[in-house]
Amino acid sequence: MYAFTQDLPITPEIWERIKGRIGNDPIPGMVCHLVTRSGNGLRYTDVWESKEAAETFLDSRVHPILDDIFGGQQPSEPPTTVLEVVDFMGASGGVRLTPAVTLEEVAAE
């Protein structure tokens, strides 16, 4: 399991534009995405099944959207704070994940 936070100097309106372009289809490998306000904009807190899944999504879907929205002048990538996941419990169906358990393994039970 891979989790991180990033503080982004964007407004909720820009986030809505990004989110609208990403769409509502399930995102492979994403466990949770939380957006909260921070001092200079928004903070993303993401939990993924793996670092590779997060990087694939960011590189293939998010970065091209940002390039388009910012006209090729997107801000540099903000610092990423990696979080050490000890446990994850979702409200839906009492799903619990630990770093060694993936969503596929939970679904197979």
C-alpha positions as CSV (number, residue, x, y, z in Angstrom):
1,M,0.0,0.0,0.0
2,Y,1.2,3.5,-0.9
3,A,-0.1,6.8,0.6
4,F,0.9,10.4,0.3
5,T,-0.1,14.0,0.8
6,Q,0.6,17.0,-1.5
7,D,-0.2,20.6,-0.8
8,L,-1.3,22.3,-4.1
9,P,-1.6,26.0,-4.7
10,I,-4.9,25.6,-6.5
11,T,-8.5,26.7,-5.7
12,P,-11.5,24.4,-5.3
13,E,-12.7,25.7,-8.7
14,I,-9.6,24.5,-10.4
15,W,-9.9,21.1,-8.6
16,E,-13.5,20.8,-10.0
17,R,-12.2,21.4,-13.5
18,I,-9.5,18.7,-13.0
19,K,-12.0,16.3,-11.4
20,G,-14.5,16.9,-14.3
21,R,-11.8,15.9,-16.8
22,I,-10.8,12.8,-14.9
23,G,-14.4,11.6,-14.9
24,N,-16.2,9.1,-12.7
25,D,-14.9,5.8,-14.0
26,P,-13.1,3.7,-11.4
27,I,-9.4,4.4,-11.1
28,P,-7.3,1.2,-11.1
29,G,-5.3,0.9,-7.9
30,M,-6.9,3.9,-6.1
31,V,-8.1,3.1,-2.6
32,C,-9.0,6.6,-1.4
33,H,-8.6,10.2,-2.5
34,L,-9.3,13.0,0.0
35,V,-9.2,16.7,-0.8
36,T,-9.0,19.3,2.1
37,R,-8.3,23.0,2.4
38,S,-4.7,23.9,3.4
39,G,-3.0,27.2,4.0
40,N,-2.4,28.2,0.3
41,G,-4.8,26.0,-1.5
42,L,-5.8,22.3,-1.3
43,R,-4.2,19.2,0.2
44,Y,-4.6,15.9,-1.5
45,T,-4.3,12.7,0.6
46,D,-4.2,9.6,-1.5
47,V,-4.1,5.9,-0.7
48,W,-3.2,3.5,-3.5
49,E,-2.6,-0.2,-3.7
50,S,0.9,0.5,-5.0
51,K,3.2,3.3,-5.8
52,E,3.3,2.1,-9.4
53,A,-0.5,2.4,-9.7
54,A,-0.3,6.0,-8.4
55,E,2.5,7.0,-10.8
56,T,0.7,5.4,-13.8
57,F,-2.5,7.3,-13.1
58,L,-0.7,10.6,-12.5
59,D,1.5,10.3,-15.6
60,S,-1.1,9.0,-18.0
61,R,-4.3,10.9,-16.8
62,V,-3.6,13.8,-14.4
63,H,-0.5,15.4,-15.9
64,P,-1.9,15.7,-19.4
65,I,-5.0,17.3,-18.0
66,L,-2.9,19.8,-16.0
67,D,-0.9,20.6,-19.1
68,D,-4.1,21.4,-20.9
69,I,-5.8,23.4,-18.1
70,F,-2.6,25.5,-17.4
71,G,-1.8,25.9,-21.1
72,G,1.5,24.0,-20.8
73,Q,2.5,26.4,-17.9
74,Q,1.5,24.2,-15.0
75,P,3.2,24.8,-11.7
76,S,6.1,22.5,-10.8
77,E,5.2,19.3,-9.0
78,P,4.7,20.0,-5.3
79,P,6.6,18.1,-2.7
80,T,5.1,14.7,-1.8
81,T,5.0,13.5,1.8
82,V,4.9,9.7,1.8
83,L,2.8,8.3,4.6
84,E,3.5,4.9,6.3
85,V,0.2,3.1,6.2
86,V,-0.3,1.0,9.3
87,D,-4.0,0.2,8.7
88,F,-6.9,1.3,6.5
89,M,-10.6,0.7,7.4
90,G,-13.3,1.7,5.0
91,A,-16.9,2.4,6.1
92,S,-18.4,0.4,3.2
93,G,-18.8,-3.2,4.2
94,G,-16.2,-2.9,7.0
95,V,-13.3,-3.4,4.6
96,R,-9.9,-3.4,6.3
97,L,-6.7,-3.2,4.4
98,T,-3.2,-3.6,5.7
99,P,-0.2,-2.7,3.6
100,A,0.2,-6.4,2.5
101,V,-3.4,-6.8,1.4
102,T,-4.8,-5.6,-1.9
103,L,-8.5,-4.9,-2.8
104,E,-8.3,-7.8,-5.2
105,E,-7.5,-10.1,-2.3
106,V,-10.3,-8.7,-0.2
107,A,-12.8,-9.2,-3.1
108,A,-11.6,-12.8,-3.5
109,E,-12.5,-13.7,0.1
